[in-house]
Structures are given as C-alpha cells and as structure tokens.
Amino acid sequence: MENEELSKLLHCVADGIISADDALLRIRQKPFEDLGYAKPDLHRGIRQGTAEVIYGEGKTPEQISGIASSLVKNGQELVLITRLSEEKANALDAKLHLDYFPDGHIGIVGKMPSEKVGKIVIATGGTSDIPVAEEAALTAEALGNRVIRLYDVGVAGIHRLLAHTDDIMSARVIIAIAGMEGALASVIGGLADCPVIAVPTSVGYGASFGGIAALLSMLNSCASGISVVNIDNGFGAAYQASMINKLR
C-alpha cells in the first residue's frame, strides 16, 4: 500500500464510505509476502514513499516473475526491474507484459507516471556512459520526475557542455556520469547552484581500474555540493535525485 493509496483509504473513512475497522484491517495486512526465495516488501511505499524495486541481476526469470507478481497482486501499480538482461526480459514478457529498455537494462511492469515534476538533468561524459545514464533516466522517470538528457558532453570538448548552460542552471538536481578521470562532475559542480550527484563508470583504459580512478576523482572534487554514489550505480543516483527533486 503506497502513500497515495493510504491517503485515499483515509479519505474513504472520513467520508463514511468504509468503516474505521475495515480500514484498519487493510492497513494491518502483513507487510511482506514470504515466497520462500524472497520476501517482497509490501509496505515500503508507506515507509519511504517509493515502492520496492527488483534488482534483476543474479535472479532467475521465475524468481523475478514471482516477486513482481506478488507486488502487483498487492496493489503496486508500477514495478521497476533493474539490471535485467535481454534474455531474462524475453522470458518474462509473456508472464508479466513487460516493457523492456535495453539501453538501460531496465524492465517496467505497469504504466509510467503520466505527470512528472521538477527537473533532473542527466549528463554523461561520453556515449559509452549511456547504459548507466539510461538506468538513471528511466528510474527517475518511473519515480515521477521530469528528465533532461545531455549525452556526450564531456571535458574533452567542454563547449558541448556549455551549449546547455540554461538546462544546467535551471535544474533541481543534476546527475553527472563519467568514466576515465571523472572530471565532468567537478565542472558541472562549478556551474550549477543545485545538488550534483556524481556517478563514476567503469569506462576507461587500464589505469582507470574499472572506475576506481573516476570514483576517487569525484570524491576529491574541489567543487562544493557534490555527492558520489558507487561505480555504475545509475539507479542509486536517480533514487537520491528523485528524493531531492520532490522535497517541498
């Protein structure tokens, strides 16, 4: 039961449509379902404002299907599945009516929100960073945020980034995604007056150490207002950005 559903339920009690006892019974239904191999969290939307997301990597199609079906059965209108391979998506489609986005390895069961709020800008250093960026962008959109994509605007051609100064300066939150030396986050942090979430990617030659070089550069940024998530963690950046974007 998510916050919106809980609000409707309380309004129904106030309007006399259902009794307080019936409403209490619905709220007290078990907060998770035990499937044996997983325990889908049915009350996460109440606690955190965002329903449970399924991490697809390492799970079988049968396990993903079972978890998603449990969430849908218990009223979750949109189920987001991250790190989902195309092979697993094909196996799931017939069971779940899944929309699959291969660029971000994201699967979505249900409809995307029709109304999106605020403005989250997602910028990448290069085209090779797009898979992580699309994970972030699709996650942010699924959580009800308006997203602007600025791809391939890295420091090797800084004029490409400066051509989008209006978007950068009008954003509520910016997600800066880069591999190699990870300099993009510092540059954007020096231009923007909003929080910047840096995502190091595993893109780069040998001495980039699978994203560790970019991670350390971003952690050591001299620009203020930058936070850093783990390597290739587009989902984590988008979740945090959504929380910031929706602050009242």
MOURLIN-V305384 format. One record per backbone hydrogen bond with DSSP energy under -1.0 kcal/mol. NH is the residue of the N-H (numbers start at 1). CO is the residue of the C=O. If there is no record, write none. Layout:
nh co
NH CO
NH CO
//
This chain:
nh co
6 2
7 3
8 4
9 5
10 6
11 7
12 8
13 9
14 10
15 11
16 13
17 12
23 19
24 20
25 21
26 22
27 23
28 24
33 40
35 38
37 35
42 31
43 31
47 43
48 44
49 45
54 80
56 82
59 56
64 60
65 61
66 62
67 63
68 64
69 65
70 66
71 67
72 68
73 69
74 70
75 72
76 71
79 109
81 107
82 54
84 105
89 85
90 86
91 87
92 88
93 89
96 92
97 93
99 108
101 106
106 101
107 81
108 99
109 79
117 144
120 146
121 173
122 148
123 175
124 150
125 177
129 126
130 127
133 129
134 130
135 131
136 132
137 133
138 134
139 135
140 136
141 137
142 138
143 139
144 141
145 140
146 117
148 120
150 122
153 124
154 125
157 154
160 157
162 158
163 159
164 161
165 162
168 164
169 165
170 166
172 119
173 119
174 195
175 121
176 197
177 123
178 199
180 203
182 179
187 183
188 184
189 185
190 186
191 188
192 188
196 225
197 174
198 227
199 176
201 178
208 205
209 206
211 208
212 209
213 208
215 211
216 212
217 213
218 214
219 215
220 216
221 218
227 196
229 198
232 200
233 230
234 232
237 233
238 234
239 235
240 236
241 237
242 238
243 239
244 240
245 241
246 242
247 244
//
